[in-house]
Amino acid sequence: MDWSYGLRKDCRNQFAAWLDQHEWQIYLTGTFRPEMTIDTTEKARKCFDRYVKNIGGKSKGRNIDYFMAVEWNKAKEFTHVHAMLNGVKDHDLRQLWEKWFNPYGRATVERYEKGKGANHYLTKYCLKELCDWDIRIKTERQLKMIRG
């Protein structure tokens, strides 16, 4: 067995435990329409940023926390997005789904189940070779953690 597997697994578990300290409301999987040719992780991240701004209303997404990962399919032909979101209290699942579906394509939007945790939902994508990820957490709780 690859010795680095245990190290990667430990890193993933620690990262997931840290993410689980934060509040999450939504888990999103967003797939792009094939004709959009979102063929780089940078393009996918820009689309995700537009999505967050769109669901953020007047605040332009500044109040939305997220952890997101852009994953390639195994053939490296297209990307899709996985994300955990917080700060979307004013939206129901249907609205969040529509705001992804209308401009980009298929989406699965579901309530985040804390009992499953970040390890179940997302951190597995951080350690994949064909992945890029980003995080933004600006909640009061995070500020308190930083200040001690």
C-alpha positions as CSV (number, residue, x, y, z in Angstrom):
1,M,0.0,0.0,0.0
2,D,1.1,3.5,-0.8
3,W,2.6,5.0,2.5
4,S,1.2,8.5,1.6
5,Y,-2.4,7.1,1.6
6,G,-2.4,7.2,5.4
7,L,-1.0,10.7,5.5
8,R,-3.6,11.9,2.9
9,K,-6.4,10.3,4.9
10,D,-5.2,11.9,8.1
11,C,-5.0,15.3,6.5
12,R,-8.5,14.9,5.0
13,N,-9.9,13.9,8.4
14,Q,-8.3,16.8,10.1
15,F,-9.5,19.2,7.5
16,A,-13.0,17.8,7.7
17,A,-13.0,18.1,11.4
18,W,-12.1,21.8,11.1
19,L,-14.8,22.4,8.5
20,D,-17.4,20.6,10.7
21,Q,-16.8,23.3,13.3
22,H,-18.6,25.7,11.0
23,E,-22.3,26.0,10.2
24,W,-23.4,24.7,6.8
25,Q,-26.9,24.9,5.3
26,I,-26.7,23.5,1.8
27,Y,-24.8,21.0,-0.2
28,L,-24.6,21.6,-4.0
29,T,-23.4,19.6,-6.9
30,G,-23.5,21.6,-10.1
31,T,-22.8,20.2,-13.5
32,F,-22.2,22.4,-16.6
33,R,-24.1,22.0,-19.9
34,P,-21.7,20.3,-22.4
35,E,-22.0,23.1,-24.9
36,M,-20.6,25.6,-22.3
37,T,-17.1,24.0,-22.5
38,I,-16.2,24.7,-19.0
39,D,-12.9,23.0,-19.6
40,T,-10.7,24.6,-17.0
41,T,-11.0,24.7,-13.2
42,E,-10.5,28.4,-13.4
43,K,-13.6,28.8,-15.6
44,A,-15.6,26.6,-13.2
45,R,-14.5,28.6,-10.2
46,K,-15.6,31.9,-12.0
47,C,-19.0,30.4,-12.7
48,F,-19.3,29.4,-9.0
49,D,-18.3,32.9,-7.9
50,R,-21.1,34.3,-10.2
51,Y,-23.5,31.8,-8.6
52,V,-22.6,32.9,-5.1
53,K,-23.0,36.6,-6.1
54,N,-26.3,35.8,-7.7
55,I,-27.7,34.1,-4.7
56,G,-26.2,36.8,-2.4
57,G,-28.7,39.4,-3.6
58,K,-27.8,43.0,-2.6
59,S,-24.8,41.8,-0.6
60,K,-23.4,40.2,-3.8
61,G,-22.5,37.1,-1.9
62,R,-20.3,38.7,0.7
63,N,-22.3,37.1,3.5
64,I,-22.2,33.6,2.0
65,D,-19.6,31.2,3.3
66,Y,-18.5,28.2,1.2
67,F,-16.2,25.4,0.7
68,M,-16.1,24.3,-2.9
69,A,-14.3,21.9,-5.1
70,V,-14.1,21.7,-8.8
71,E,-13.7,18.1,-10.0
72,W,-12.7,16.9,-13.4
73,N,-14.3,13.7,-14.8
74,K,-11.7,11.0,-15.1
75,A,-11.2,11.6,-18.8
76,K,-10.5,15.3,-18.1
77,E,-13.2,16.3,-20.6
78,F,-15.4,18.5,-18.3
79,T,-15.7,19.8,-14.8
80,H,-18.4,20.0,-12.2
81,V,-18.7,21.7,-8.8
82,H,-19.3,20.4,-5.3
83,A,-20.0,23.0,-2.5
84,M,-21.1,23.4,1.0
85,L,-22.8,26.8,1.6
86,N,-23.9,28.9,4.5
87,G,-25.7,32.3,4.6
88,V,-28.5,31.4,2.2
89,K,-31.3,31.6,4.7
90,D,-33.6,33.6,2.5
91,H,-33.6,31.0,-0.3
92,D,-35.4,27.7,-0.5
93,L,-33.9,24.7,-2.3
94,R,-35.9,25.3,-5.5
95,Q,-34.5,28.9,-5.8
96,L,-31.0,27.8,-5.2
97,W,-31.4,25.0,-7.8
98,E,-32.9,27.4,-10.4
99,K,-30.1,29.9,-9.9
100,W,-27.6,27.2,-10.9
101,F,-29.7,25.4,-13.4
102,N,-30.8,28.4,-15.5
103,P,-27.3,29.6,-16.4
104,Y,-25.2,26.5,-16.1
105,G,-27.1,23.2,-16.2
106,R,-27.9,20.2,-13.9
107,A,-27.8,20.7,-10.2
108,T,-28.5,18.8,-7.0
109,V,-29.2,21.1,-4.0
110,E,-30.0,19.6,-0.6
111,R,-30.0,20.5,3.0
112,Y,-26.7,19.8,4.7
113,E,-26.9,17.1,7.3
114,K,-24.5,17.9,10.1
115,G,-24.4,14.2,11.2
116,K,-22.9,13.3,7.9
117,G,-20.2,16.0,8.1
118,A,-17.8,17.5,5.7
119,N,-15.9,14.3,5.2
120,H,-19.0,12.7,3.7
121,Y,-19.9,15.7,1.5
122,L,-16.7,17.2,0.2
123,T,-13.2,16.8,1.6
124,K,-12.7,13.6,-0.5
125,Y,-12.4,15.9,-3.5
126,C,-9.5,17.9,-2.0
127,L,-7.2,14.9,-2.2
128,K,-8.1,13.8,-5.7
129,E,-5.5,14.5,-8.4
130,L,-8.1,16.0,-10.7
131,C,-9.4,18.7,-8.4
132,D,-9.2,22.4,-7.4
133,W,-10.8,23.9,-4.4
134,D,-11.5,27.2,-2.6
135,I,-12.9,28.2,0.8
136,R,-14.4,31.4,2.2
137,I,-15.5,31.5,5.8
138,K,-16.1,35.0,7.3
139,T,-18.7,34.2,10.0
140,E,-18.7,35.7,13.4
141,R,-17.7,32.3,14.8
142,Q,-14.6,32.2,12.6
143,L,-13.6,35.7,13.8
144,K,-14.0,34.6,17.4
145,M,-11.8,31.6,16.7
146,I,-9.1,33.8,15.2
147,R,-9.2,36.3,18.1
148,G,-9.1,33.6,20.6
